[in-house]
Structures are given as structure tokens and as C-alpha cells.
Amino acid sequence: MRAGAIVVLLALCGVTILAMVREQTGTDGFLIGLLLSTLPVPLLIAAFRWVGNVQPPPWRTIAFTFAWGACAATLVAIIANSFTAAWLSTSVMPDRDADVVGATLVAPVVEELAKAVAVLLVFLHRRRFFGGVVDGVVTACVTATGFAFTENILYLGTAYATDQLHTGDGYETATTLQTFLMRIVFSPFAHPLFTALTGIGFGIAAAVPARRRVLRVALPLSGLLTAIVLHALWNAAATSRSGLTFLAIYALFMLPVLATLIWLTVWSRGRELRTIRDTLHVYAAQGWVHPAEPWTLGSMRARSQARALARRVHGKPAARSVAAYHAAATALALLRARAERTAPPPDFPTRERALLTTLLTHRPTASPPTTTVAPVPHLWHGCWHWRA
């Protein structure tokens, strides 16, 4: 029932925002903007899925966060930005240009808040898929990708409509090309970069014990505030009359922040893999898995080799069985690690038992290739006991 209500809500938001965008751009501009805005989306989603493929979120979670960013967040943003910027420029700052006020003071706050709601909802209602920095970054970036998708339709469609007014002047595609290069080629990462900071705050909070409530609230708020500041700085540079100012901010600030975020995400991903390996050793000692398997599960390369080996020897069904085995082992390790780090969830015994049952179901097919590709060959032939 709740899922159905969310789908209907997002669908209504999507129809409304797209109708508003088409009204501003015209049909031709809308279609051109839609086509060009779609180009970076598969690449970005694939990149974020790769980042989170230690324990990838379900596709329905990705669909929800993308749809929230593309439909609900953009609808809130376009309405709130327009009214708030107009009010500030007429009542509070009458001497300031409404576009500048909106871009630097209003849009960063409204847009980052609207996108952060999706991260908050996943944090509260999908906690089994939200356990650390990597999960926070992936959730935030997918949401921001959806937001940028709809926003790009508006900007590119408006640019195309502007170019049509100058048909015959020799500049039929100048504004469209400039907008495409700016938003699609050089800065497709802008919105994901901003919102990723909010995701990092939620990701760190997810690893904090539940009893430390103040810290669990302060961390996401700090991430959100940082995202707003970074967004405001970017918009201020983009609206600057000097192109050199924008280039300086882009090269000396945004790119280093992006590089730092990538490093942090990769480091967190490696740390997550080490946690899986170390935690699975506990289950290996009890005979649930072979002593070599934690080493395979702690390496994405070894996991891929195990699936490839199973596919080569026994076909695609065996490869799918290995993937299911690895997914269950990963979920089991992270569940136990989070329970030890914070506090066991009320359904911990039930979820642990269900994951162990899944391991036993796929073990005859999945364990041999998983053991064979382990980076520690001396453990392949160790003695171990099958626990029933």
C-alpha cells in the first residue's frame, strides 16, 4: 500500500514537472533537452552501481531515489526557488537581481534540502541497505543524478528555444552547444558532488551507536550544510561575469573536492571489503563457510573470477548461484559487523538464520569456485566441518 502511494505521488510529480518544463521550453526544446539530458544518465548510474557493488542496493531503491530527484525534488525546487527569489528581490533585497539572488542564496538551500529527503527516507526505512559511507554516497548521487536530469532538460530546452529565435543569424546552435558542454560534458558530476556530502553525513551516522542520538542528528546536518555551501559557491562562480572566476573555482576547488570524494569512497569501499573478510572468519571457524572463502569475499576481483569459473564450467545458472551465495555472505557479514559496532536490530536472529539458510542452499554449487579462486591457496585443502 505504501509503495503504491509513493509510486502514484512520484508519477504525479513527474507529470507536473515535465508539463511545466515543456511549457517553458516548447515541445521541440523539450524533446531536444530530453534527448541530450539522457546521455550521461546511464554512465553515471553505472558508475555509482560499481561503487556500491560490494552490496548493491536493490534496483527498486535506485529507481525510487532517481525518481525522487527527477520528479519530487525538482518540482519542489522549481516552485520554491521562483517564489522565494521573487520575494527576496522585491522585499528583502530590492536592489539585487532576482536571478543572482535565487542562484546563490535560494537554490542551494532549497535543492539540497529537497534531495536530502530521499537520503533520509532510505536511511530510515531501508537500513539493511544503508550501513556506511559508500551506501550514503550511492544513494545521494543517484538522487542528484535524477535531479540534474530534469534540470538539464529545462536548461537545454530553453537554450534550444533561444537559438531558434536567432535562426538565420549564424548562431542557430550556439547557446545549446554552450549549455551542453557546460552541463553535460564538463560538469555532469556537479549535483552528485554536492549531495554526496549529505550522503557522507548520513553514512557516518549509520555507523554511530543508536544511543548517541545527538551525533546521529548532527552528522547528517553537517553534511547537508556543507553541500549547501559548496552548491552556493558553484552557483556564484557560474553566475559571475568573469569566466576566469568560474574556471578558477572549477580547477582549484571543485576538481580537488571531487578527487577527495572519490578517494574517500574508494577507501571506504576497501574498508567495507576488509570488514566482510574479517567478520566471515567467525562463520568459517564455526564451519558455515570454508576458511578460504572470506578471502574471496574480501576481493571484488576474486568474486568476479569465481563467477567466471562457475559460468565456464557449469553455465549461467551456476554463475547466478555463486552471485546469490556471495550476496548472502556479504549481507551476513555486514549485518553482524553492524550489530557488533552499534546494536543488534530486533530481527537480527531471524535475518541471520535466513541468510545462513541461503548459504547452505547455494553452497554445493557456489563454494567450490569461491574456494578455488581464493588469494590464499594454502587454505584450499584445509579441514572443515559442514554445519547443518
Contacts in CASP RR format, 6 or more apart in sequence:
PFRMAT RR
TARGET T0000
AUTHOR 0000-0000-0000
METHOD contacts of the structure
MODEL  1
MRAGAIVVLLALCGVTILAMVREQTGTDGFLIGLLLSTLPVPLLIAAFRW
VGNVQPPPWRTIAFTFAWGACAATLVAIIANSFTAAWLSTSVMPDRDADV
VGATLVAPVVEELAKAVAVLLVFLHRRRFFGGVVDGVVTACVTATGFAFT
ENILYLGTAYATDQLHTGDGYETATTLQTFLMRIVFSPFAHPLFTALTGI
GFGIAAAVPARRRVLRVALPLSGLLTAIVLHALWNAAATSRSGLTFLAIY
ALFMLPVLATLIWLTVWSRGRELRTIRDTLHVYAAQGWVHPAEPWTLGSM
RARSQARALARRVHGKPAARSVAAYHAAATALALLRARAERTAPPPDFPT
RERALLTTLLTHRPTASPPTTTVAPVPHLWHGCWHWRA
6 64 0 8 1.000
9 72 0 8 1.000
10 64 0 8 1.000
10 67 0 8 1.000
10 68 0 8 1.000
10 71 0 8 1.000
10 72 0 8 1.000
11 71 0 8 1.000
13 71 0 8 1.000
13 72 0 8 1.000
13 75 0 8 1.000
14 67 0 8 1.000
14 70 0 8 1.000
14 71 0 8 1.000
14 72 0 8 1.000
14 75 0 8 1.000
16 75 0 8 1.000
17 70 0 8 1.000
17 71 0 8 1.000
17 74 0 8 1.000
17 75 0 8 1.000
17 78 0 8 1.000
17 150 0 8 1.000
18 30 0 8 1.000
18 150 0 8 1.000
18 153 0 8 1.000
20 75 0 8 1.000
20 78 0 8 1.000
21 30 0 8 1.000
21 150 0 8 1.000
21 153 0 8 1.000
21 154 0 8 1.000
21 157 0 8 1.000
22 30 0 8 1.000
24 154 0 8 1.000
24 158 0 8 1.000
25 33 0 8 1.000
25 153 0 8 1.000
25 154 0 8 1.000
25 157 0 8 1.000
25 158 0 8 1.000
25 160 0 8 1.000
25 161 0 8 1.000
26 157 0 8 1.000
26 161 0 8 1.000
28 160 0 8 1.000
28 161 0 8 1.000
28 164 0 8 1.000
29 156 0 8 1.000
29 157 0 8 1.000
29 158 0 8 1.000
29 160 0 8 1.000
29 161 0 8 1.000
30 153 0 8 1.000
30 157 0 8 1.000
32 156 0 8 1.000
32 157 0 8 1.000
32 160 0 8 1.000
32 176 0 8 1.000
33 152 0 8 1.000
33 153 0 8 1.000
33 156 0 8 1.000
33 157 0 8 1.000
33 160 0 8 1.000
34 153 0 8 1.000
36 152 0 8 1.000
36 156 0 8 1.000
36 180 0 8 1.000
36 184 0 8 1.000
37 149 0 8 1.000
37 150 0 8 1.000
37 152 0 8 1.000
37 153 0 8 1.000
37 156 0 8 1.000
37 184 0 8 1.000
38 149 0 8 1.000
39 184 0 8 1.000
40 184 0 8 1.000
40 188 0 8 1.000
41 145 0 8 1.000
41 146 0 8 1.000
41 149 0 8 1.000
44 141 0 8 1.000
44 145 0 8 1.000
44 188 0 8 1.000
44 189 0 8 1.000
44 192 0 8 1.000
45 62 0 8 1.000
45 66 0 8 1.000
45 142 0 8 1.000
45 145 0 8 1.000
48 137 0 8 1.000
48 138 0 8 1.000
48 141 0 8 1.000
48 142 0 8 1.000
48 145 0 8 1.000
48 192 0 8 1.000
49 56 0 8 1.000
49 62 0 8 1.000
49 138 0 8 1.000
51 134 0 8 1.000
51 137 0 8 1.000
51 138 0 8 1.000
51 265 0 8 1.000
51 266 0 8 1.000
51 269 0 8 1.000
52 134 0 8 1.000
52 135 0 8 1.000
52 138 0 8 1.000
52 269 0 8 1.000
53 300 0 8 1.000
54 134 0 8 1.000
54 269 0 8 1.000
54 272 0 8 1.000
54 273 0 8 1.000
54 276 0 8 1.000
54 300 0 8 1.000
54 330 0 8 1.000
55 129 0 8 1.000
55 135 0 8 1.000
55 272 0 8 1.000
55 327 0 8 1.000
55 330 0 8 1.000
55 331 0 8 1.000
55 334 0 8 1.000
57 126 0 8 1.000
57 129 0 8 1.000
57 135 0 8 1.000
57 138 0 8 1.000
57 139 0 8 1.000
58 129 0 8 1.000
61 122 0 8 1.000
61 126 0 8 1.000
61 129 0 8 1.000
61 139 0 8 1.000
62 142 0 8 1.000
64 118 0 8 1.000
64 122 0 8 1.000
65 118 0 8 1.000
65 119 0 8 1.000
65 122 0 8 1.000
65 139 0 8 1.000
65 142 0 8 1.000
65 143 0 8 1.000
66 142 0 8 1.000
66 143 0 8 1.000
66 145 0 8 1.000
66 146 0 8 1.000
66 149 0 8 1.000
67 146 0 8 1.000
68 115 0 8 1.000
68 117 0 8 1.000
68 118 0 8 1.000
68 121 0 8 1.000
68 143 0 8 1.000
69 114 0 8 1.000
69 115 0 8 1.000
69 118 0 8 1.000
69 143 0 8 1.000
69 144 0 8 1.000
69 146 0 8 1.000
69 147 0 8 1.000
69 150 0 8 1.000
70 146 0 8 1.000
70 147 0 8 1.000
70 149 0 8 1.000
70 150 0 8 1.000
71 150 0 8 1.000
72 114 0 8 1.000
72 117 0 8 1.000
72 118 0 8 1.000
73 111 0 8 1.000
73 114 0 8 1.000
73 115 0 8 1.000
73 117 0 8 1.000
73 118 0 8 1.000
73 143 0 8 1.000
73 147 0 8 1.000
74 114 0 8 1.000
74 147 0 8 1.000
74 150 0 8 1.000
74 151 0 8 1.000
76 110 0 8 1.000
76 114 0 8 1.000
77 107 0 8 1.000
77 110 0 8 1.000
77 111 0 8 1.000
77 114 0 8 1.000
77 147 0 8 1.000
78 154 0 8 1.000
80 106 0 8 1.000
80 110 0 8 1.000
80 114 0 8 1.000
81 102 0 8 1.000
81 106 0 8 1.000
81 107 0 8 1.000
81 110 0 8 1.000
81 111 0 8 1.000
84 102 0 8 1.000
84 106 0 8 1.000
84 110 0 8 1.000
85 98 0 8 1.000
85 99 0 8 1.000
85 101 0 8 1.000
85 102 0 8 1.000
85 106 0 8 1.000
85 107 0 8 1.000
86 98 0 8 1.000
88 96 0 8 1.000
88 98 0 8 1.000
88 101 0 8 1.000
88 102 0 8 1.000
88 105 0 8 1.000
88 106 0 8 1.000
89 96 0 8 1.000
89 97 0 8 1.000
89 98 0 8 1.000
89 101 0 8 1.000
89 102 0 8 1.000
90 98 0 8 1.000
93 101 0 8 1.000
99 239 0 8 1.000
100 239 0 8 1.000
103 235 0 8 1.000
103 236 0 8 1.000
103 238 0 8 1.000
103 239 0 8 1.000
104 232 0 8 1.000
104 235 0 8 1.000
104 236 0 8 1.000
104 239 0 8 1.000
105 232 0 8 1.000
107 231 0 8 1.000
107 235 0 8 1.000
108 194 0 8 1.000
108 227 0 8 1.000
108 228 0 8 1.000
108 229 0 8 1.000
108 231 0 8 1.000
108 232 0 8 1.000
108 235 0 8 1.000
109 228 0 8 1.000
111 147 0 8 1.000
111 231 0 8 1.000
112 194 0 8 1.000
112 195 0 8 1.000
112 198 0 8 1.000
112 224 0 8 1.000
112 227 0 8 1.000
112 228 0 8 1.000
112 231 0 8 1.000
113 224 0 8 1.000
114 147 0 8 1.000
115 140 0 8 1.000
115 143 0 8 1.000
115 144 0 8 1.000
115 147 0 8 1.000
115 191 0 8 1.000
115 195 0 8 1.000
115 198 0 8 1.000
116 140 0 8 1.000
116 195 0 8 1.000
116 198 0 8 1.000
116 220 0 8 1.000
116 224 0 8 1.000
116 227 0 8 1.000
118 139 0 8 1.000
118 143 0 8 1.000
119 136 0 8 1.000
119 139 0 8 1.000
119 140 0 8 1.000
119 143 0 8 1.000
119 195 0 8 1.000
119 198 0 8 1.000
119 199 0 8 1.000
119 202 0 8 1.000
119 220 0 8 1.000
120 202 0 8 1.000
120 220 0 8 1.000
122 129 0 8 1.000
122 130 0 8 1.000
122 139 0 8 1.000
123 130 0 8 1.000
123 136 0 8 1.000
123 139 0 8 1.000
123 202 0 8 1.000
123 203 0 8 1.000
123 205 0 8 1.000
123 206 0 8 1.000
123 220 0 8 1.000
127 206 0 8 1.000
127 345 0 8 1.000
128 331 0 8 1.000
128 335 0 8 1.000
128 351 0 8 1.000
129 135 0 8 1.000
130 136 0 8 1.000
130 139 0 8 1.000
130 202 0 8 1.000
130 203 0 8 1.000
130 206 0 8 1.000
131 203 0 8 1.000
131 206 0 8 1.000
131 207 0 8 1.000
131 334 0 8 1.000
131 338 0 8 1.000
132 203 0 8 1.000
132 204 0 8 1.000
132 206 0 8 1.000
132 207 0 8 1.000
132 268 0 8 1.000
132 272 0 8 1.000
133 199 0 8 1.000
133 200 0 8 1.000
133 203 0 8 1.000
133 204 0 8 1.000
133 264 0 8 1.000
133 265 0 8 1.000
133 268 0 8 1.000
134 265 0 8 1.000
134 268 0 8 1.000
134 269 0 8 1.000
134 272 0 8 1.000
135 203 0 8 1.000
135 206 0 8 1.000
136 196 0 8 1.000
136 199 0 8 1.000
136 200 0 8 1.000
136 201 0 8 1.000
136 202 0 8 1.000
136 203 0 8 1.000
136 206 0 8 1.000
137 196 0 8 1.000
137 199 0 8 1.000
137 200 0 8 1.000
137 203 0 8 1.000
137 261 0 8 1.000
137 265 0 8 1.000
137 268 0 8 1.000
139 199 0 8 1.000
139 202 0 8 1.000
140 192 0 8 1.000
140 195 0 8 1.000
140 196 0 8 1.000
140 197 0 8 1.000
140 198 0 8 1.000
140 199 0 8 1.000
140 200 0 8 1.000
140 202 0 8 1.000
141 192 0 8 1.000
141 195 0 8 1.000
141 196 0 8 1.000
143 195 0 8 1.000
144 191 0 8 1.000
144 192 0 8 1.000
144 193 0 8 1.000
144 194 0 8 1.000
144 195 0 8 1.000
144 196 0 8 1.000
145 191 0 8 1.000
145 192 0 8 1.000
147 191 0 8 1.000
147 195 0 8 1.000
148 183 0 8 1.000
148 188 0 8 1.000
148 190 0 8 1.000
148 191 0 8 1.000
148 192 0 8 1.000
151 191 0 8 1.000
152 183 0 8 1.000
152 184 0 8 1.000
155 179 0 8 1.000
155 183 0 8 1.000
156 176 0 8 1.000
156 179 0 8 1.000
156 180 0 8 1.000
156 183 0 8 1.000
156 184 0 8 1.000
157 176 0 8 1.000
159 175 0 8 1.000
159 176 0 8 1.000
159 178 0 8 1.000
159 179 0 8 1.000
159 180 0 8 1.000
160 175 0 8 1.000
160 176 0 8 1.000
162 175 0 8 1.000
163 171 0 8 1.000
163 172 0 8 1.000
163 173 0 8 1.000
163 174 0 8 1.000
163 175 0 8 1.000
163 176 0 8 1.000
164 172 0 8 1.000
166 172 0 8 1.000
166 174 0 8 1.000
183 190 0 8 1.000
186 250 0 8 1.000
187 250 0 8 1.000
187 254 0 8 1.000
189 258 0 8 1.000
190 234 0 8 1.000
190 254 0 8 1.000
193 230 0 8 1.000
193 254 0 8 1.000
193 257 0 8 1.000
193 258 0 8 1.000
193 261 0 8 1.000
194 227 0 8 1.000
194 228 0 8 1.000
194 230 0 8 1.000
194 231 0 8 1.000
194 234 0 8 1.000
195 227 0 8 1.000
196 227 0 8 1.000
196 261 0 8 1.000
197 223 0 8 1.000
197 224 0 8 1.000
197 226 0 8 1.000
197 227 0 8 1.000
197 230 0 8 1.000
197 261 0 8 1.000
198 220 0 8 1.000
198 223 0 8 1.000
198 224 0 8 1.000
198 226 0 8 1.000
198 227 0 8 1.000
199 220 0 8 1.000
199 223 0 8 1.000
200 223 0 8 1.000
200 261 0 8 1.000
200 264 0 8 1.000
201 219 0 8 1.000
201 220 0 8 1.000
201 222 0 8 1.000
201 223 0 8 1.000
201 224 0 8 1.000
202 219 0 8 1.000
202 220 0 8 1.000
203 219 0 8 1.000
204 219 0 8 1.000
205 215 0 8 1.000
205 216 0 8 1.000
205 217 0 8 1.000
205 219 0 8 1.000
205 220 0 8 1.000
207 338 0 8 1.000
207 341 0 8 1.000
207 342 0 8 1.000
208 215 0 8 1.000
208 216 0 8 1.000
208 219 0 8 1.000
208 342 0 8 1.000
209 341 0 8 1.000
209 342 0 8 1.000
209 343 0 8 1.000
210 216 0 8 1.000
210 342 0 8 1.000
210 343 0 8 1.000
211 343 0 8 1.000
230 257 0 8 1.000
233 249 0 8 1.000
233 253 0 8 1.000
234 249 0 8 1.000
234 254 0 8 1.000
237 245 0 8 1.000
237 246 0 8 1.000
237 248 0 8 1.000
237 249 0 8 1.000
237 250 0 8 1.000
238 246 0 8 1.000
240 246 0 8 1.000
272 334 0 8 1.000
273 297 0 8 1.000
273 298 0 8 1.000
273 299 0 8 1.000
273 300 0 8 1.000
274 298 0 8 1.000
275 333 0 8 1.000
275 334 0 8 1.000
275 337 0 8 1.000
276 294 0 8 1.000
276 297 0 8 1.000
276 298 0 8 1.000
276 329 0 8 1.000
276 330 0 8 1.000
276 333 0 8 1.000
276 334 0 8 1.000
276 337 0 8 1.000
277 294 0 8 1.000
277 295 0 8 1.000
277 297 0 8 1.000
277 298 0 8 1.000
277 333 0 8 1.000
278 294 0 8 1.000
279 294 0 8 1.000
279 333 0 8 1.000
279 334 0 8 1.000
279 336 0 8 1.000
279 337 0 8 1.000
280 289 0 8 1.000
280 293 0 8 1.000
280 294 0 8 1.000
280 297 0 8 1.000
280 329 0 8 1.000
280 332 0 8 1.000
280 333 0 8 1.000
281 291 0 8 1.000
281 294 0 8 1.000
282 336 0 8 1.000
283 289 0 8 1.000
283 332 0 8 1.000
283 333 0 8 1.000
284 290 0 8 1.000
284 291 0 8 1.000
284 293 0 8 1.000
284 294 0 8 1.000
284 384 0 8 1.000
286 387 0 8 1.000
287 384 0 8 1.000
287 385 0 8 1.000
287 386 0 8 1.000
287 387 0 8 1.000
288 356 0 8 1.000
288 359 0 8 1.000
288 387 0 8 1.000
289 329 0 8 1.000
289 359 0 8 1.000
289 367 0 8 1.000
290 367 0 8 1.000
290 370 0 8 1.000
290 371 0 8 1.000
290 379 0 8 1.000
290 382 0 8 1.000
290 384 0 8 1.000
291 379 0 8 1.000
291 382 0 8 1.000
291 384 0 8 1.000
292 370 0 8 1.000
292 371 0 8 1.000
292 374 0 8 1.000
292 376 0 8 1.000
292 379 0 8 1.000
292 380 0 8 1.000
292 382 0 8 1.000
293 329 0 8 1.000
293 367 0 8 1.000
293 370 0 8 1.000
293 371 0 8 1.000
293 374 0 8 1.000
295 302 0 8 1.000
295 374 0 8 1.000
295 375 0 8 1.000
295 376 0 8 1.000
295 379 0 8 1.000
296 302 0 8 1.000
296 303 0 8 1.000
296 306 0 8 1.000
296 370 0 8 1.000
296 371 0 8 1.000
296 373 0 8 1.000
296 374 0 8 1.000
296 375 0 8 1.000
297 303 0 8 1.000
297 326 0 8 1.000
297 329 0 8 1.000
297 330 0 8 1.000
297 333 0 8 1.000
297 370 0 8 1.000
299 375 0 8 1.000
302 373 0 8 1.000
302 374 0 8 1.000
302 375 0 8 1.000
303 326 0 8 1.000
305 373 0 8 1.000
306 322 0 8 1.000
306 326 0 8 1.000
306 366 0 8 1.000
306 369 0 8 1.000
306 370 0 8 1.000
306 372 0 8 1.000
306 373 0 8 1.000
307 319 0 8 1.000
307 322 0 8 1.000
307 323 0 8 1.000
307 326 0 8 1.000
307 369 0 8 1.000
308 319 0 8 1.000
309 369 0 8 1.000
309 372 0 8 1.000
309 373 0 8 1.000
310 318 0 8 1.000
310 319 0 8 1.000
310 321 0 8 1.000
310 322 0 8 1.000
310 365 0 8 1.000
310 366 0 8 1.000
310 369 0 8 1.000
311 318 0 8 1.000
311 319 0 8 1.000
313 369 0 8 1.000
314 365 0 8 1.000
318 365 0 8 1.000
318 366 0 8 1.000
318 369 0 8 1.000
321 362 0 8 1.000
321 365 0 8 1.000
321 366 0 8 1.000
322 362 0 8 1.000
322 365 0 8 1.000
322 366 0 8 1.000
322 369 0 8 1.000
322 370 0 8 1.000
324 358 0 8 1.000
324 362 0 8 1.000
324 366 0 8 1.000
325 358 0 8 1.000
325 359 0 8 1.000
325 362 0 8 1.000
325 363 0 8 1.000
325 365 0 8 1.000
325 366 0 8 1.000
325 367 0 8 1.000
325 370 0 8 1.000
326 366 0 8 1.000
326 370 0 8 1.000
328 355 0 8 1.000
328 358 0 8 1.000
328 359 0 8 1.000
328 362 0 8 1.000
329 355 0 8 1.000
329 359 0 8 1.000
331 355 0 8 1.000
332 352 0 8 1.000
332 355 0 8 1.000
332 356 0 8 1.000
332 359 0 8 1.000
335 348 0 8 1.000
335 351 0 8 1.000
335 352 0 8 1.000
335 355 0 8 1.000
336 352 0 8 1.000
339 345 0 8 1.000
339 348 0 8 1.000
345 351 0 8 1.000
360 388 0 8 1.000
371 380 0 8 1.000
372 380 0 8 1.000
374 380 0 8 1.000
END
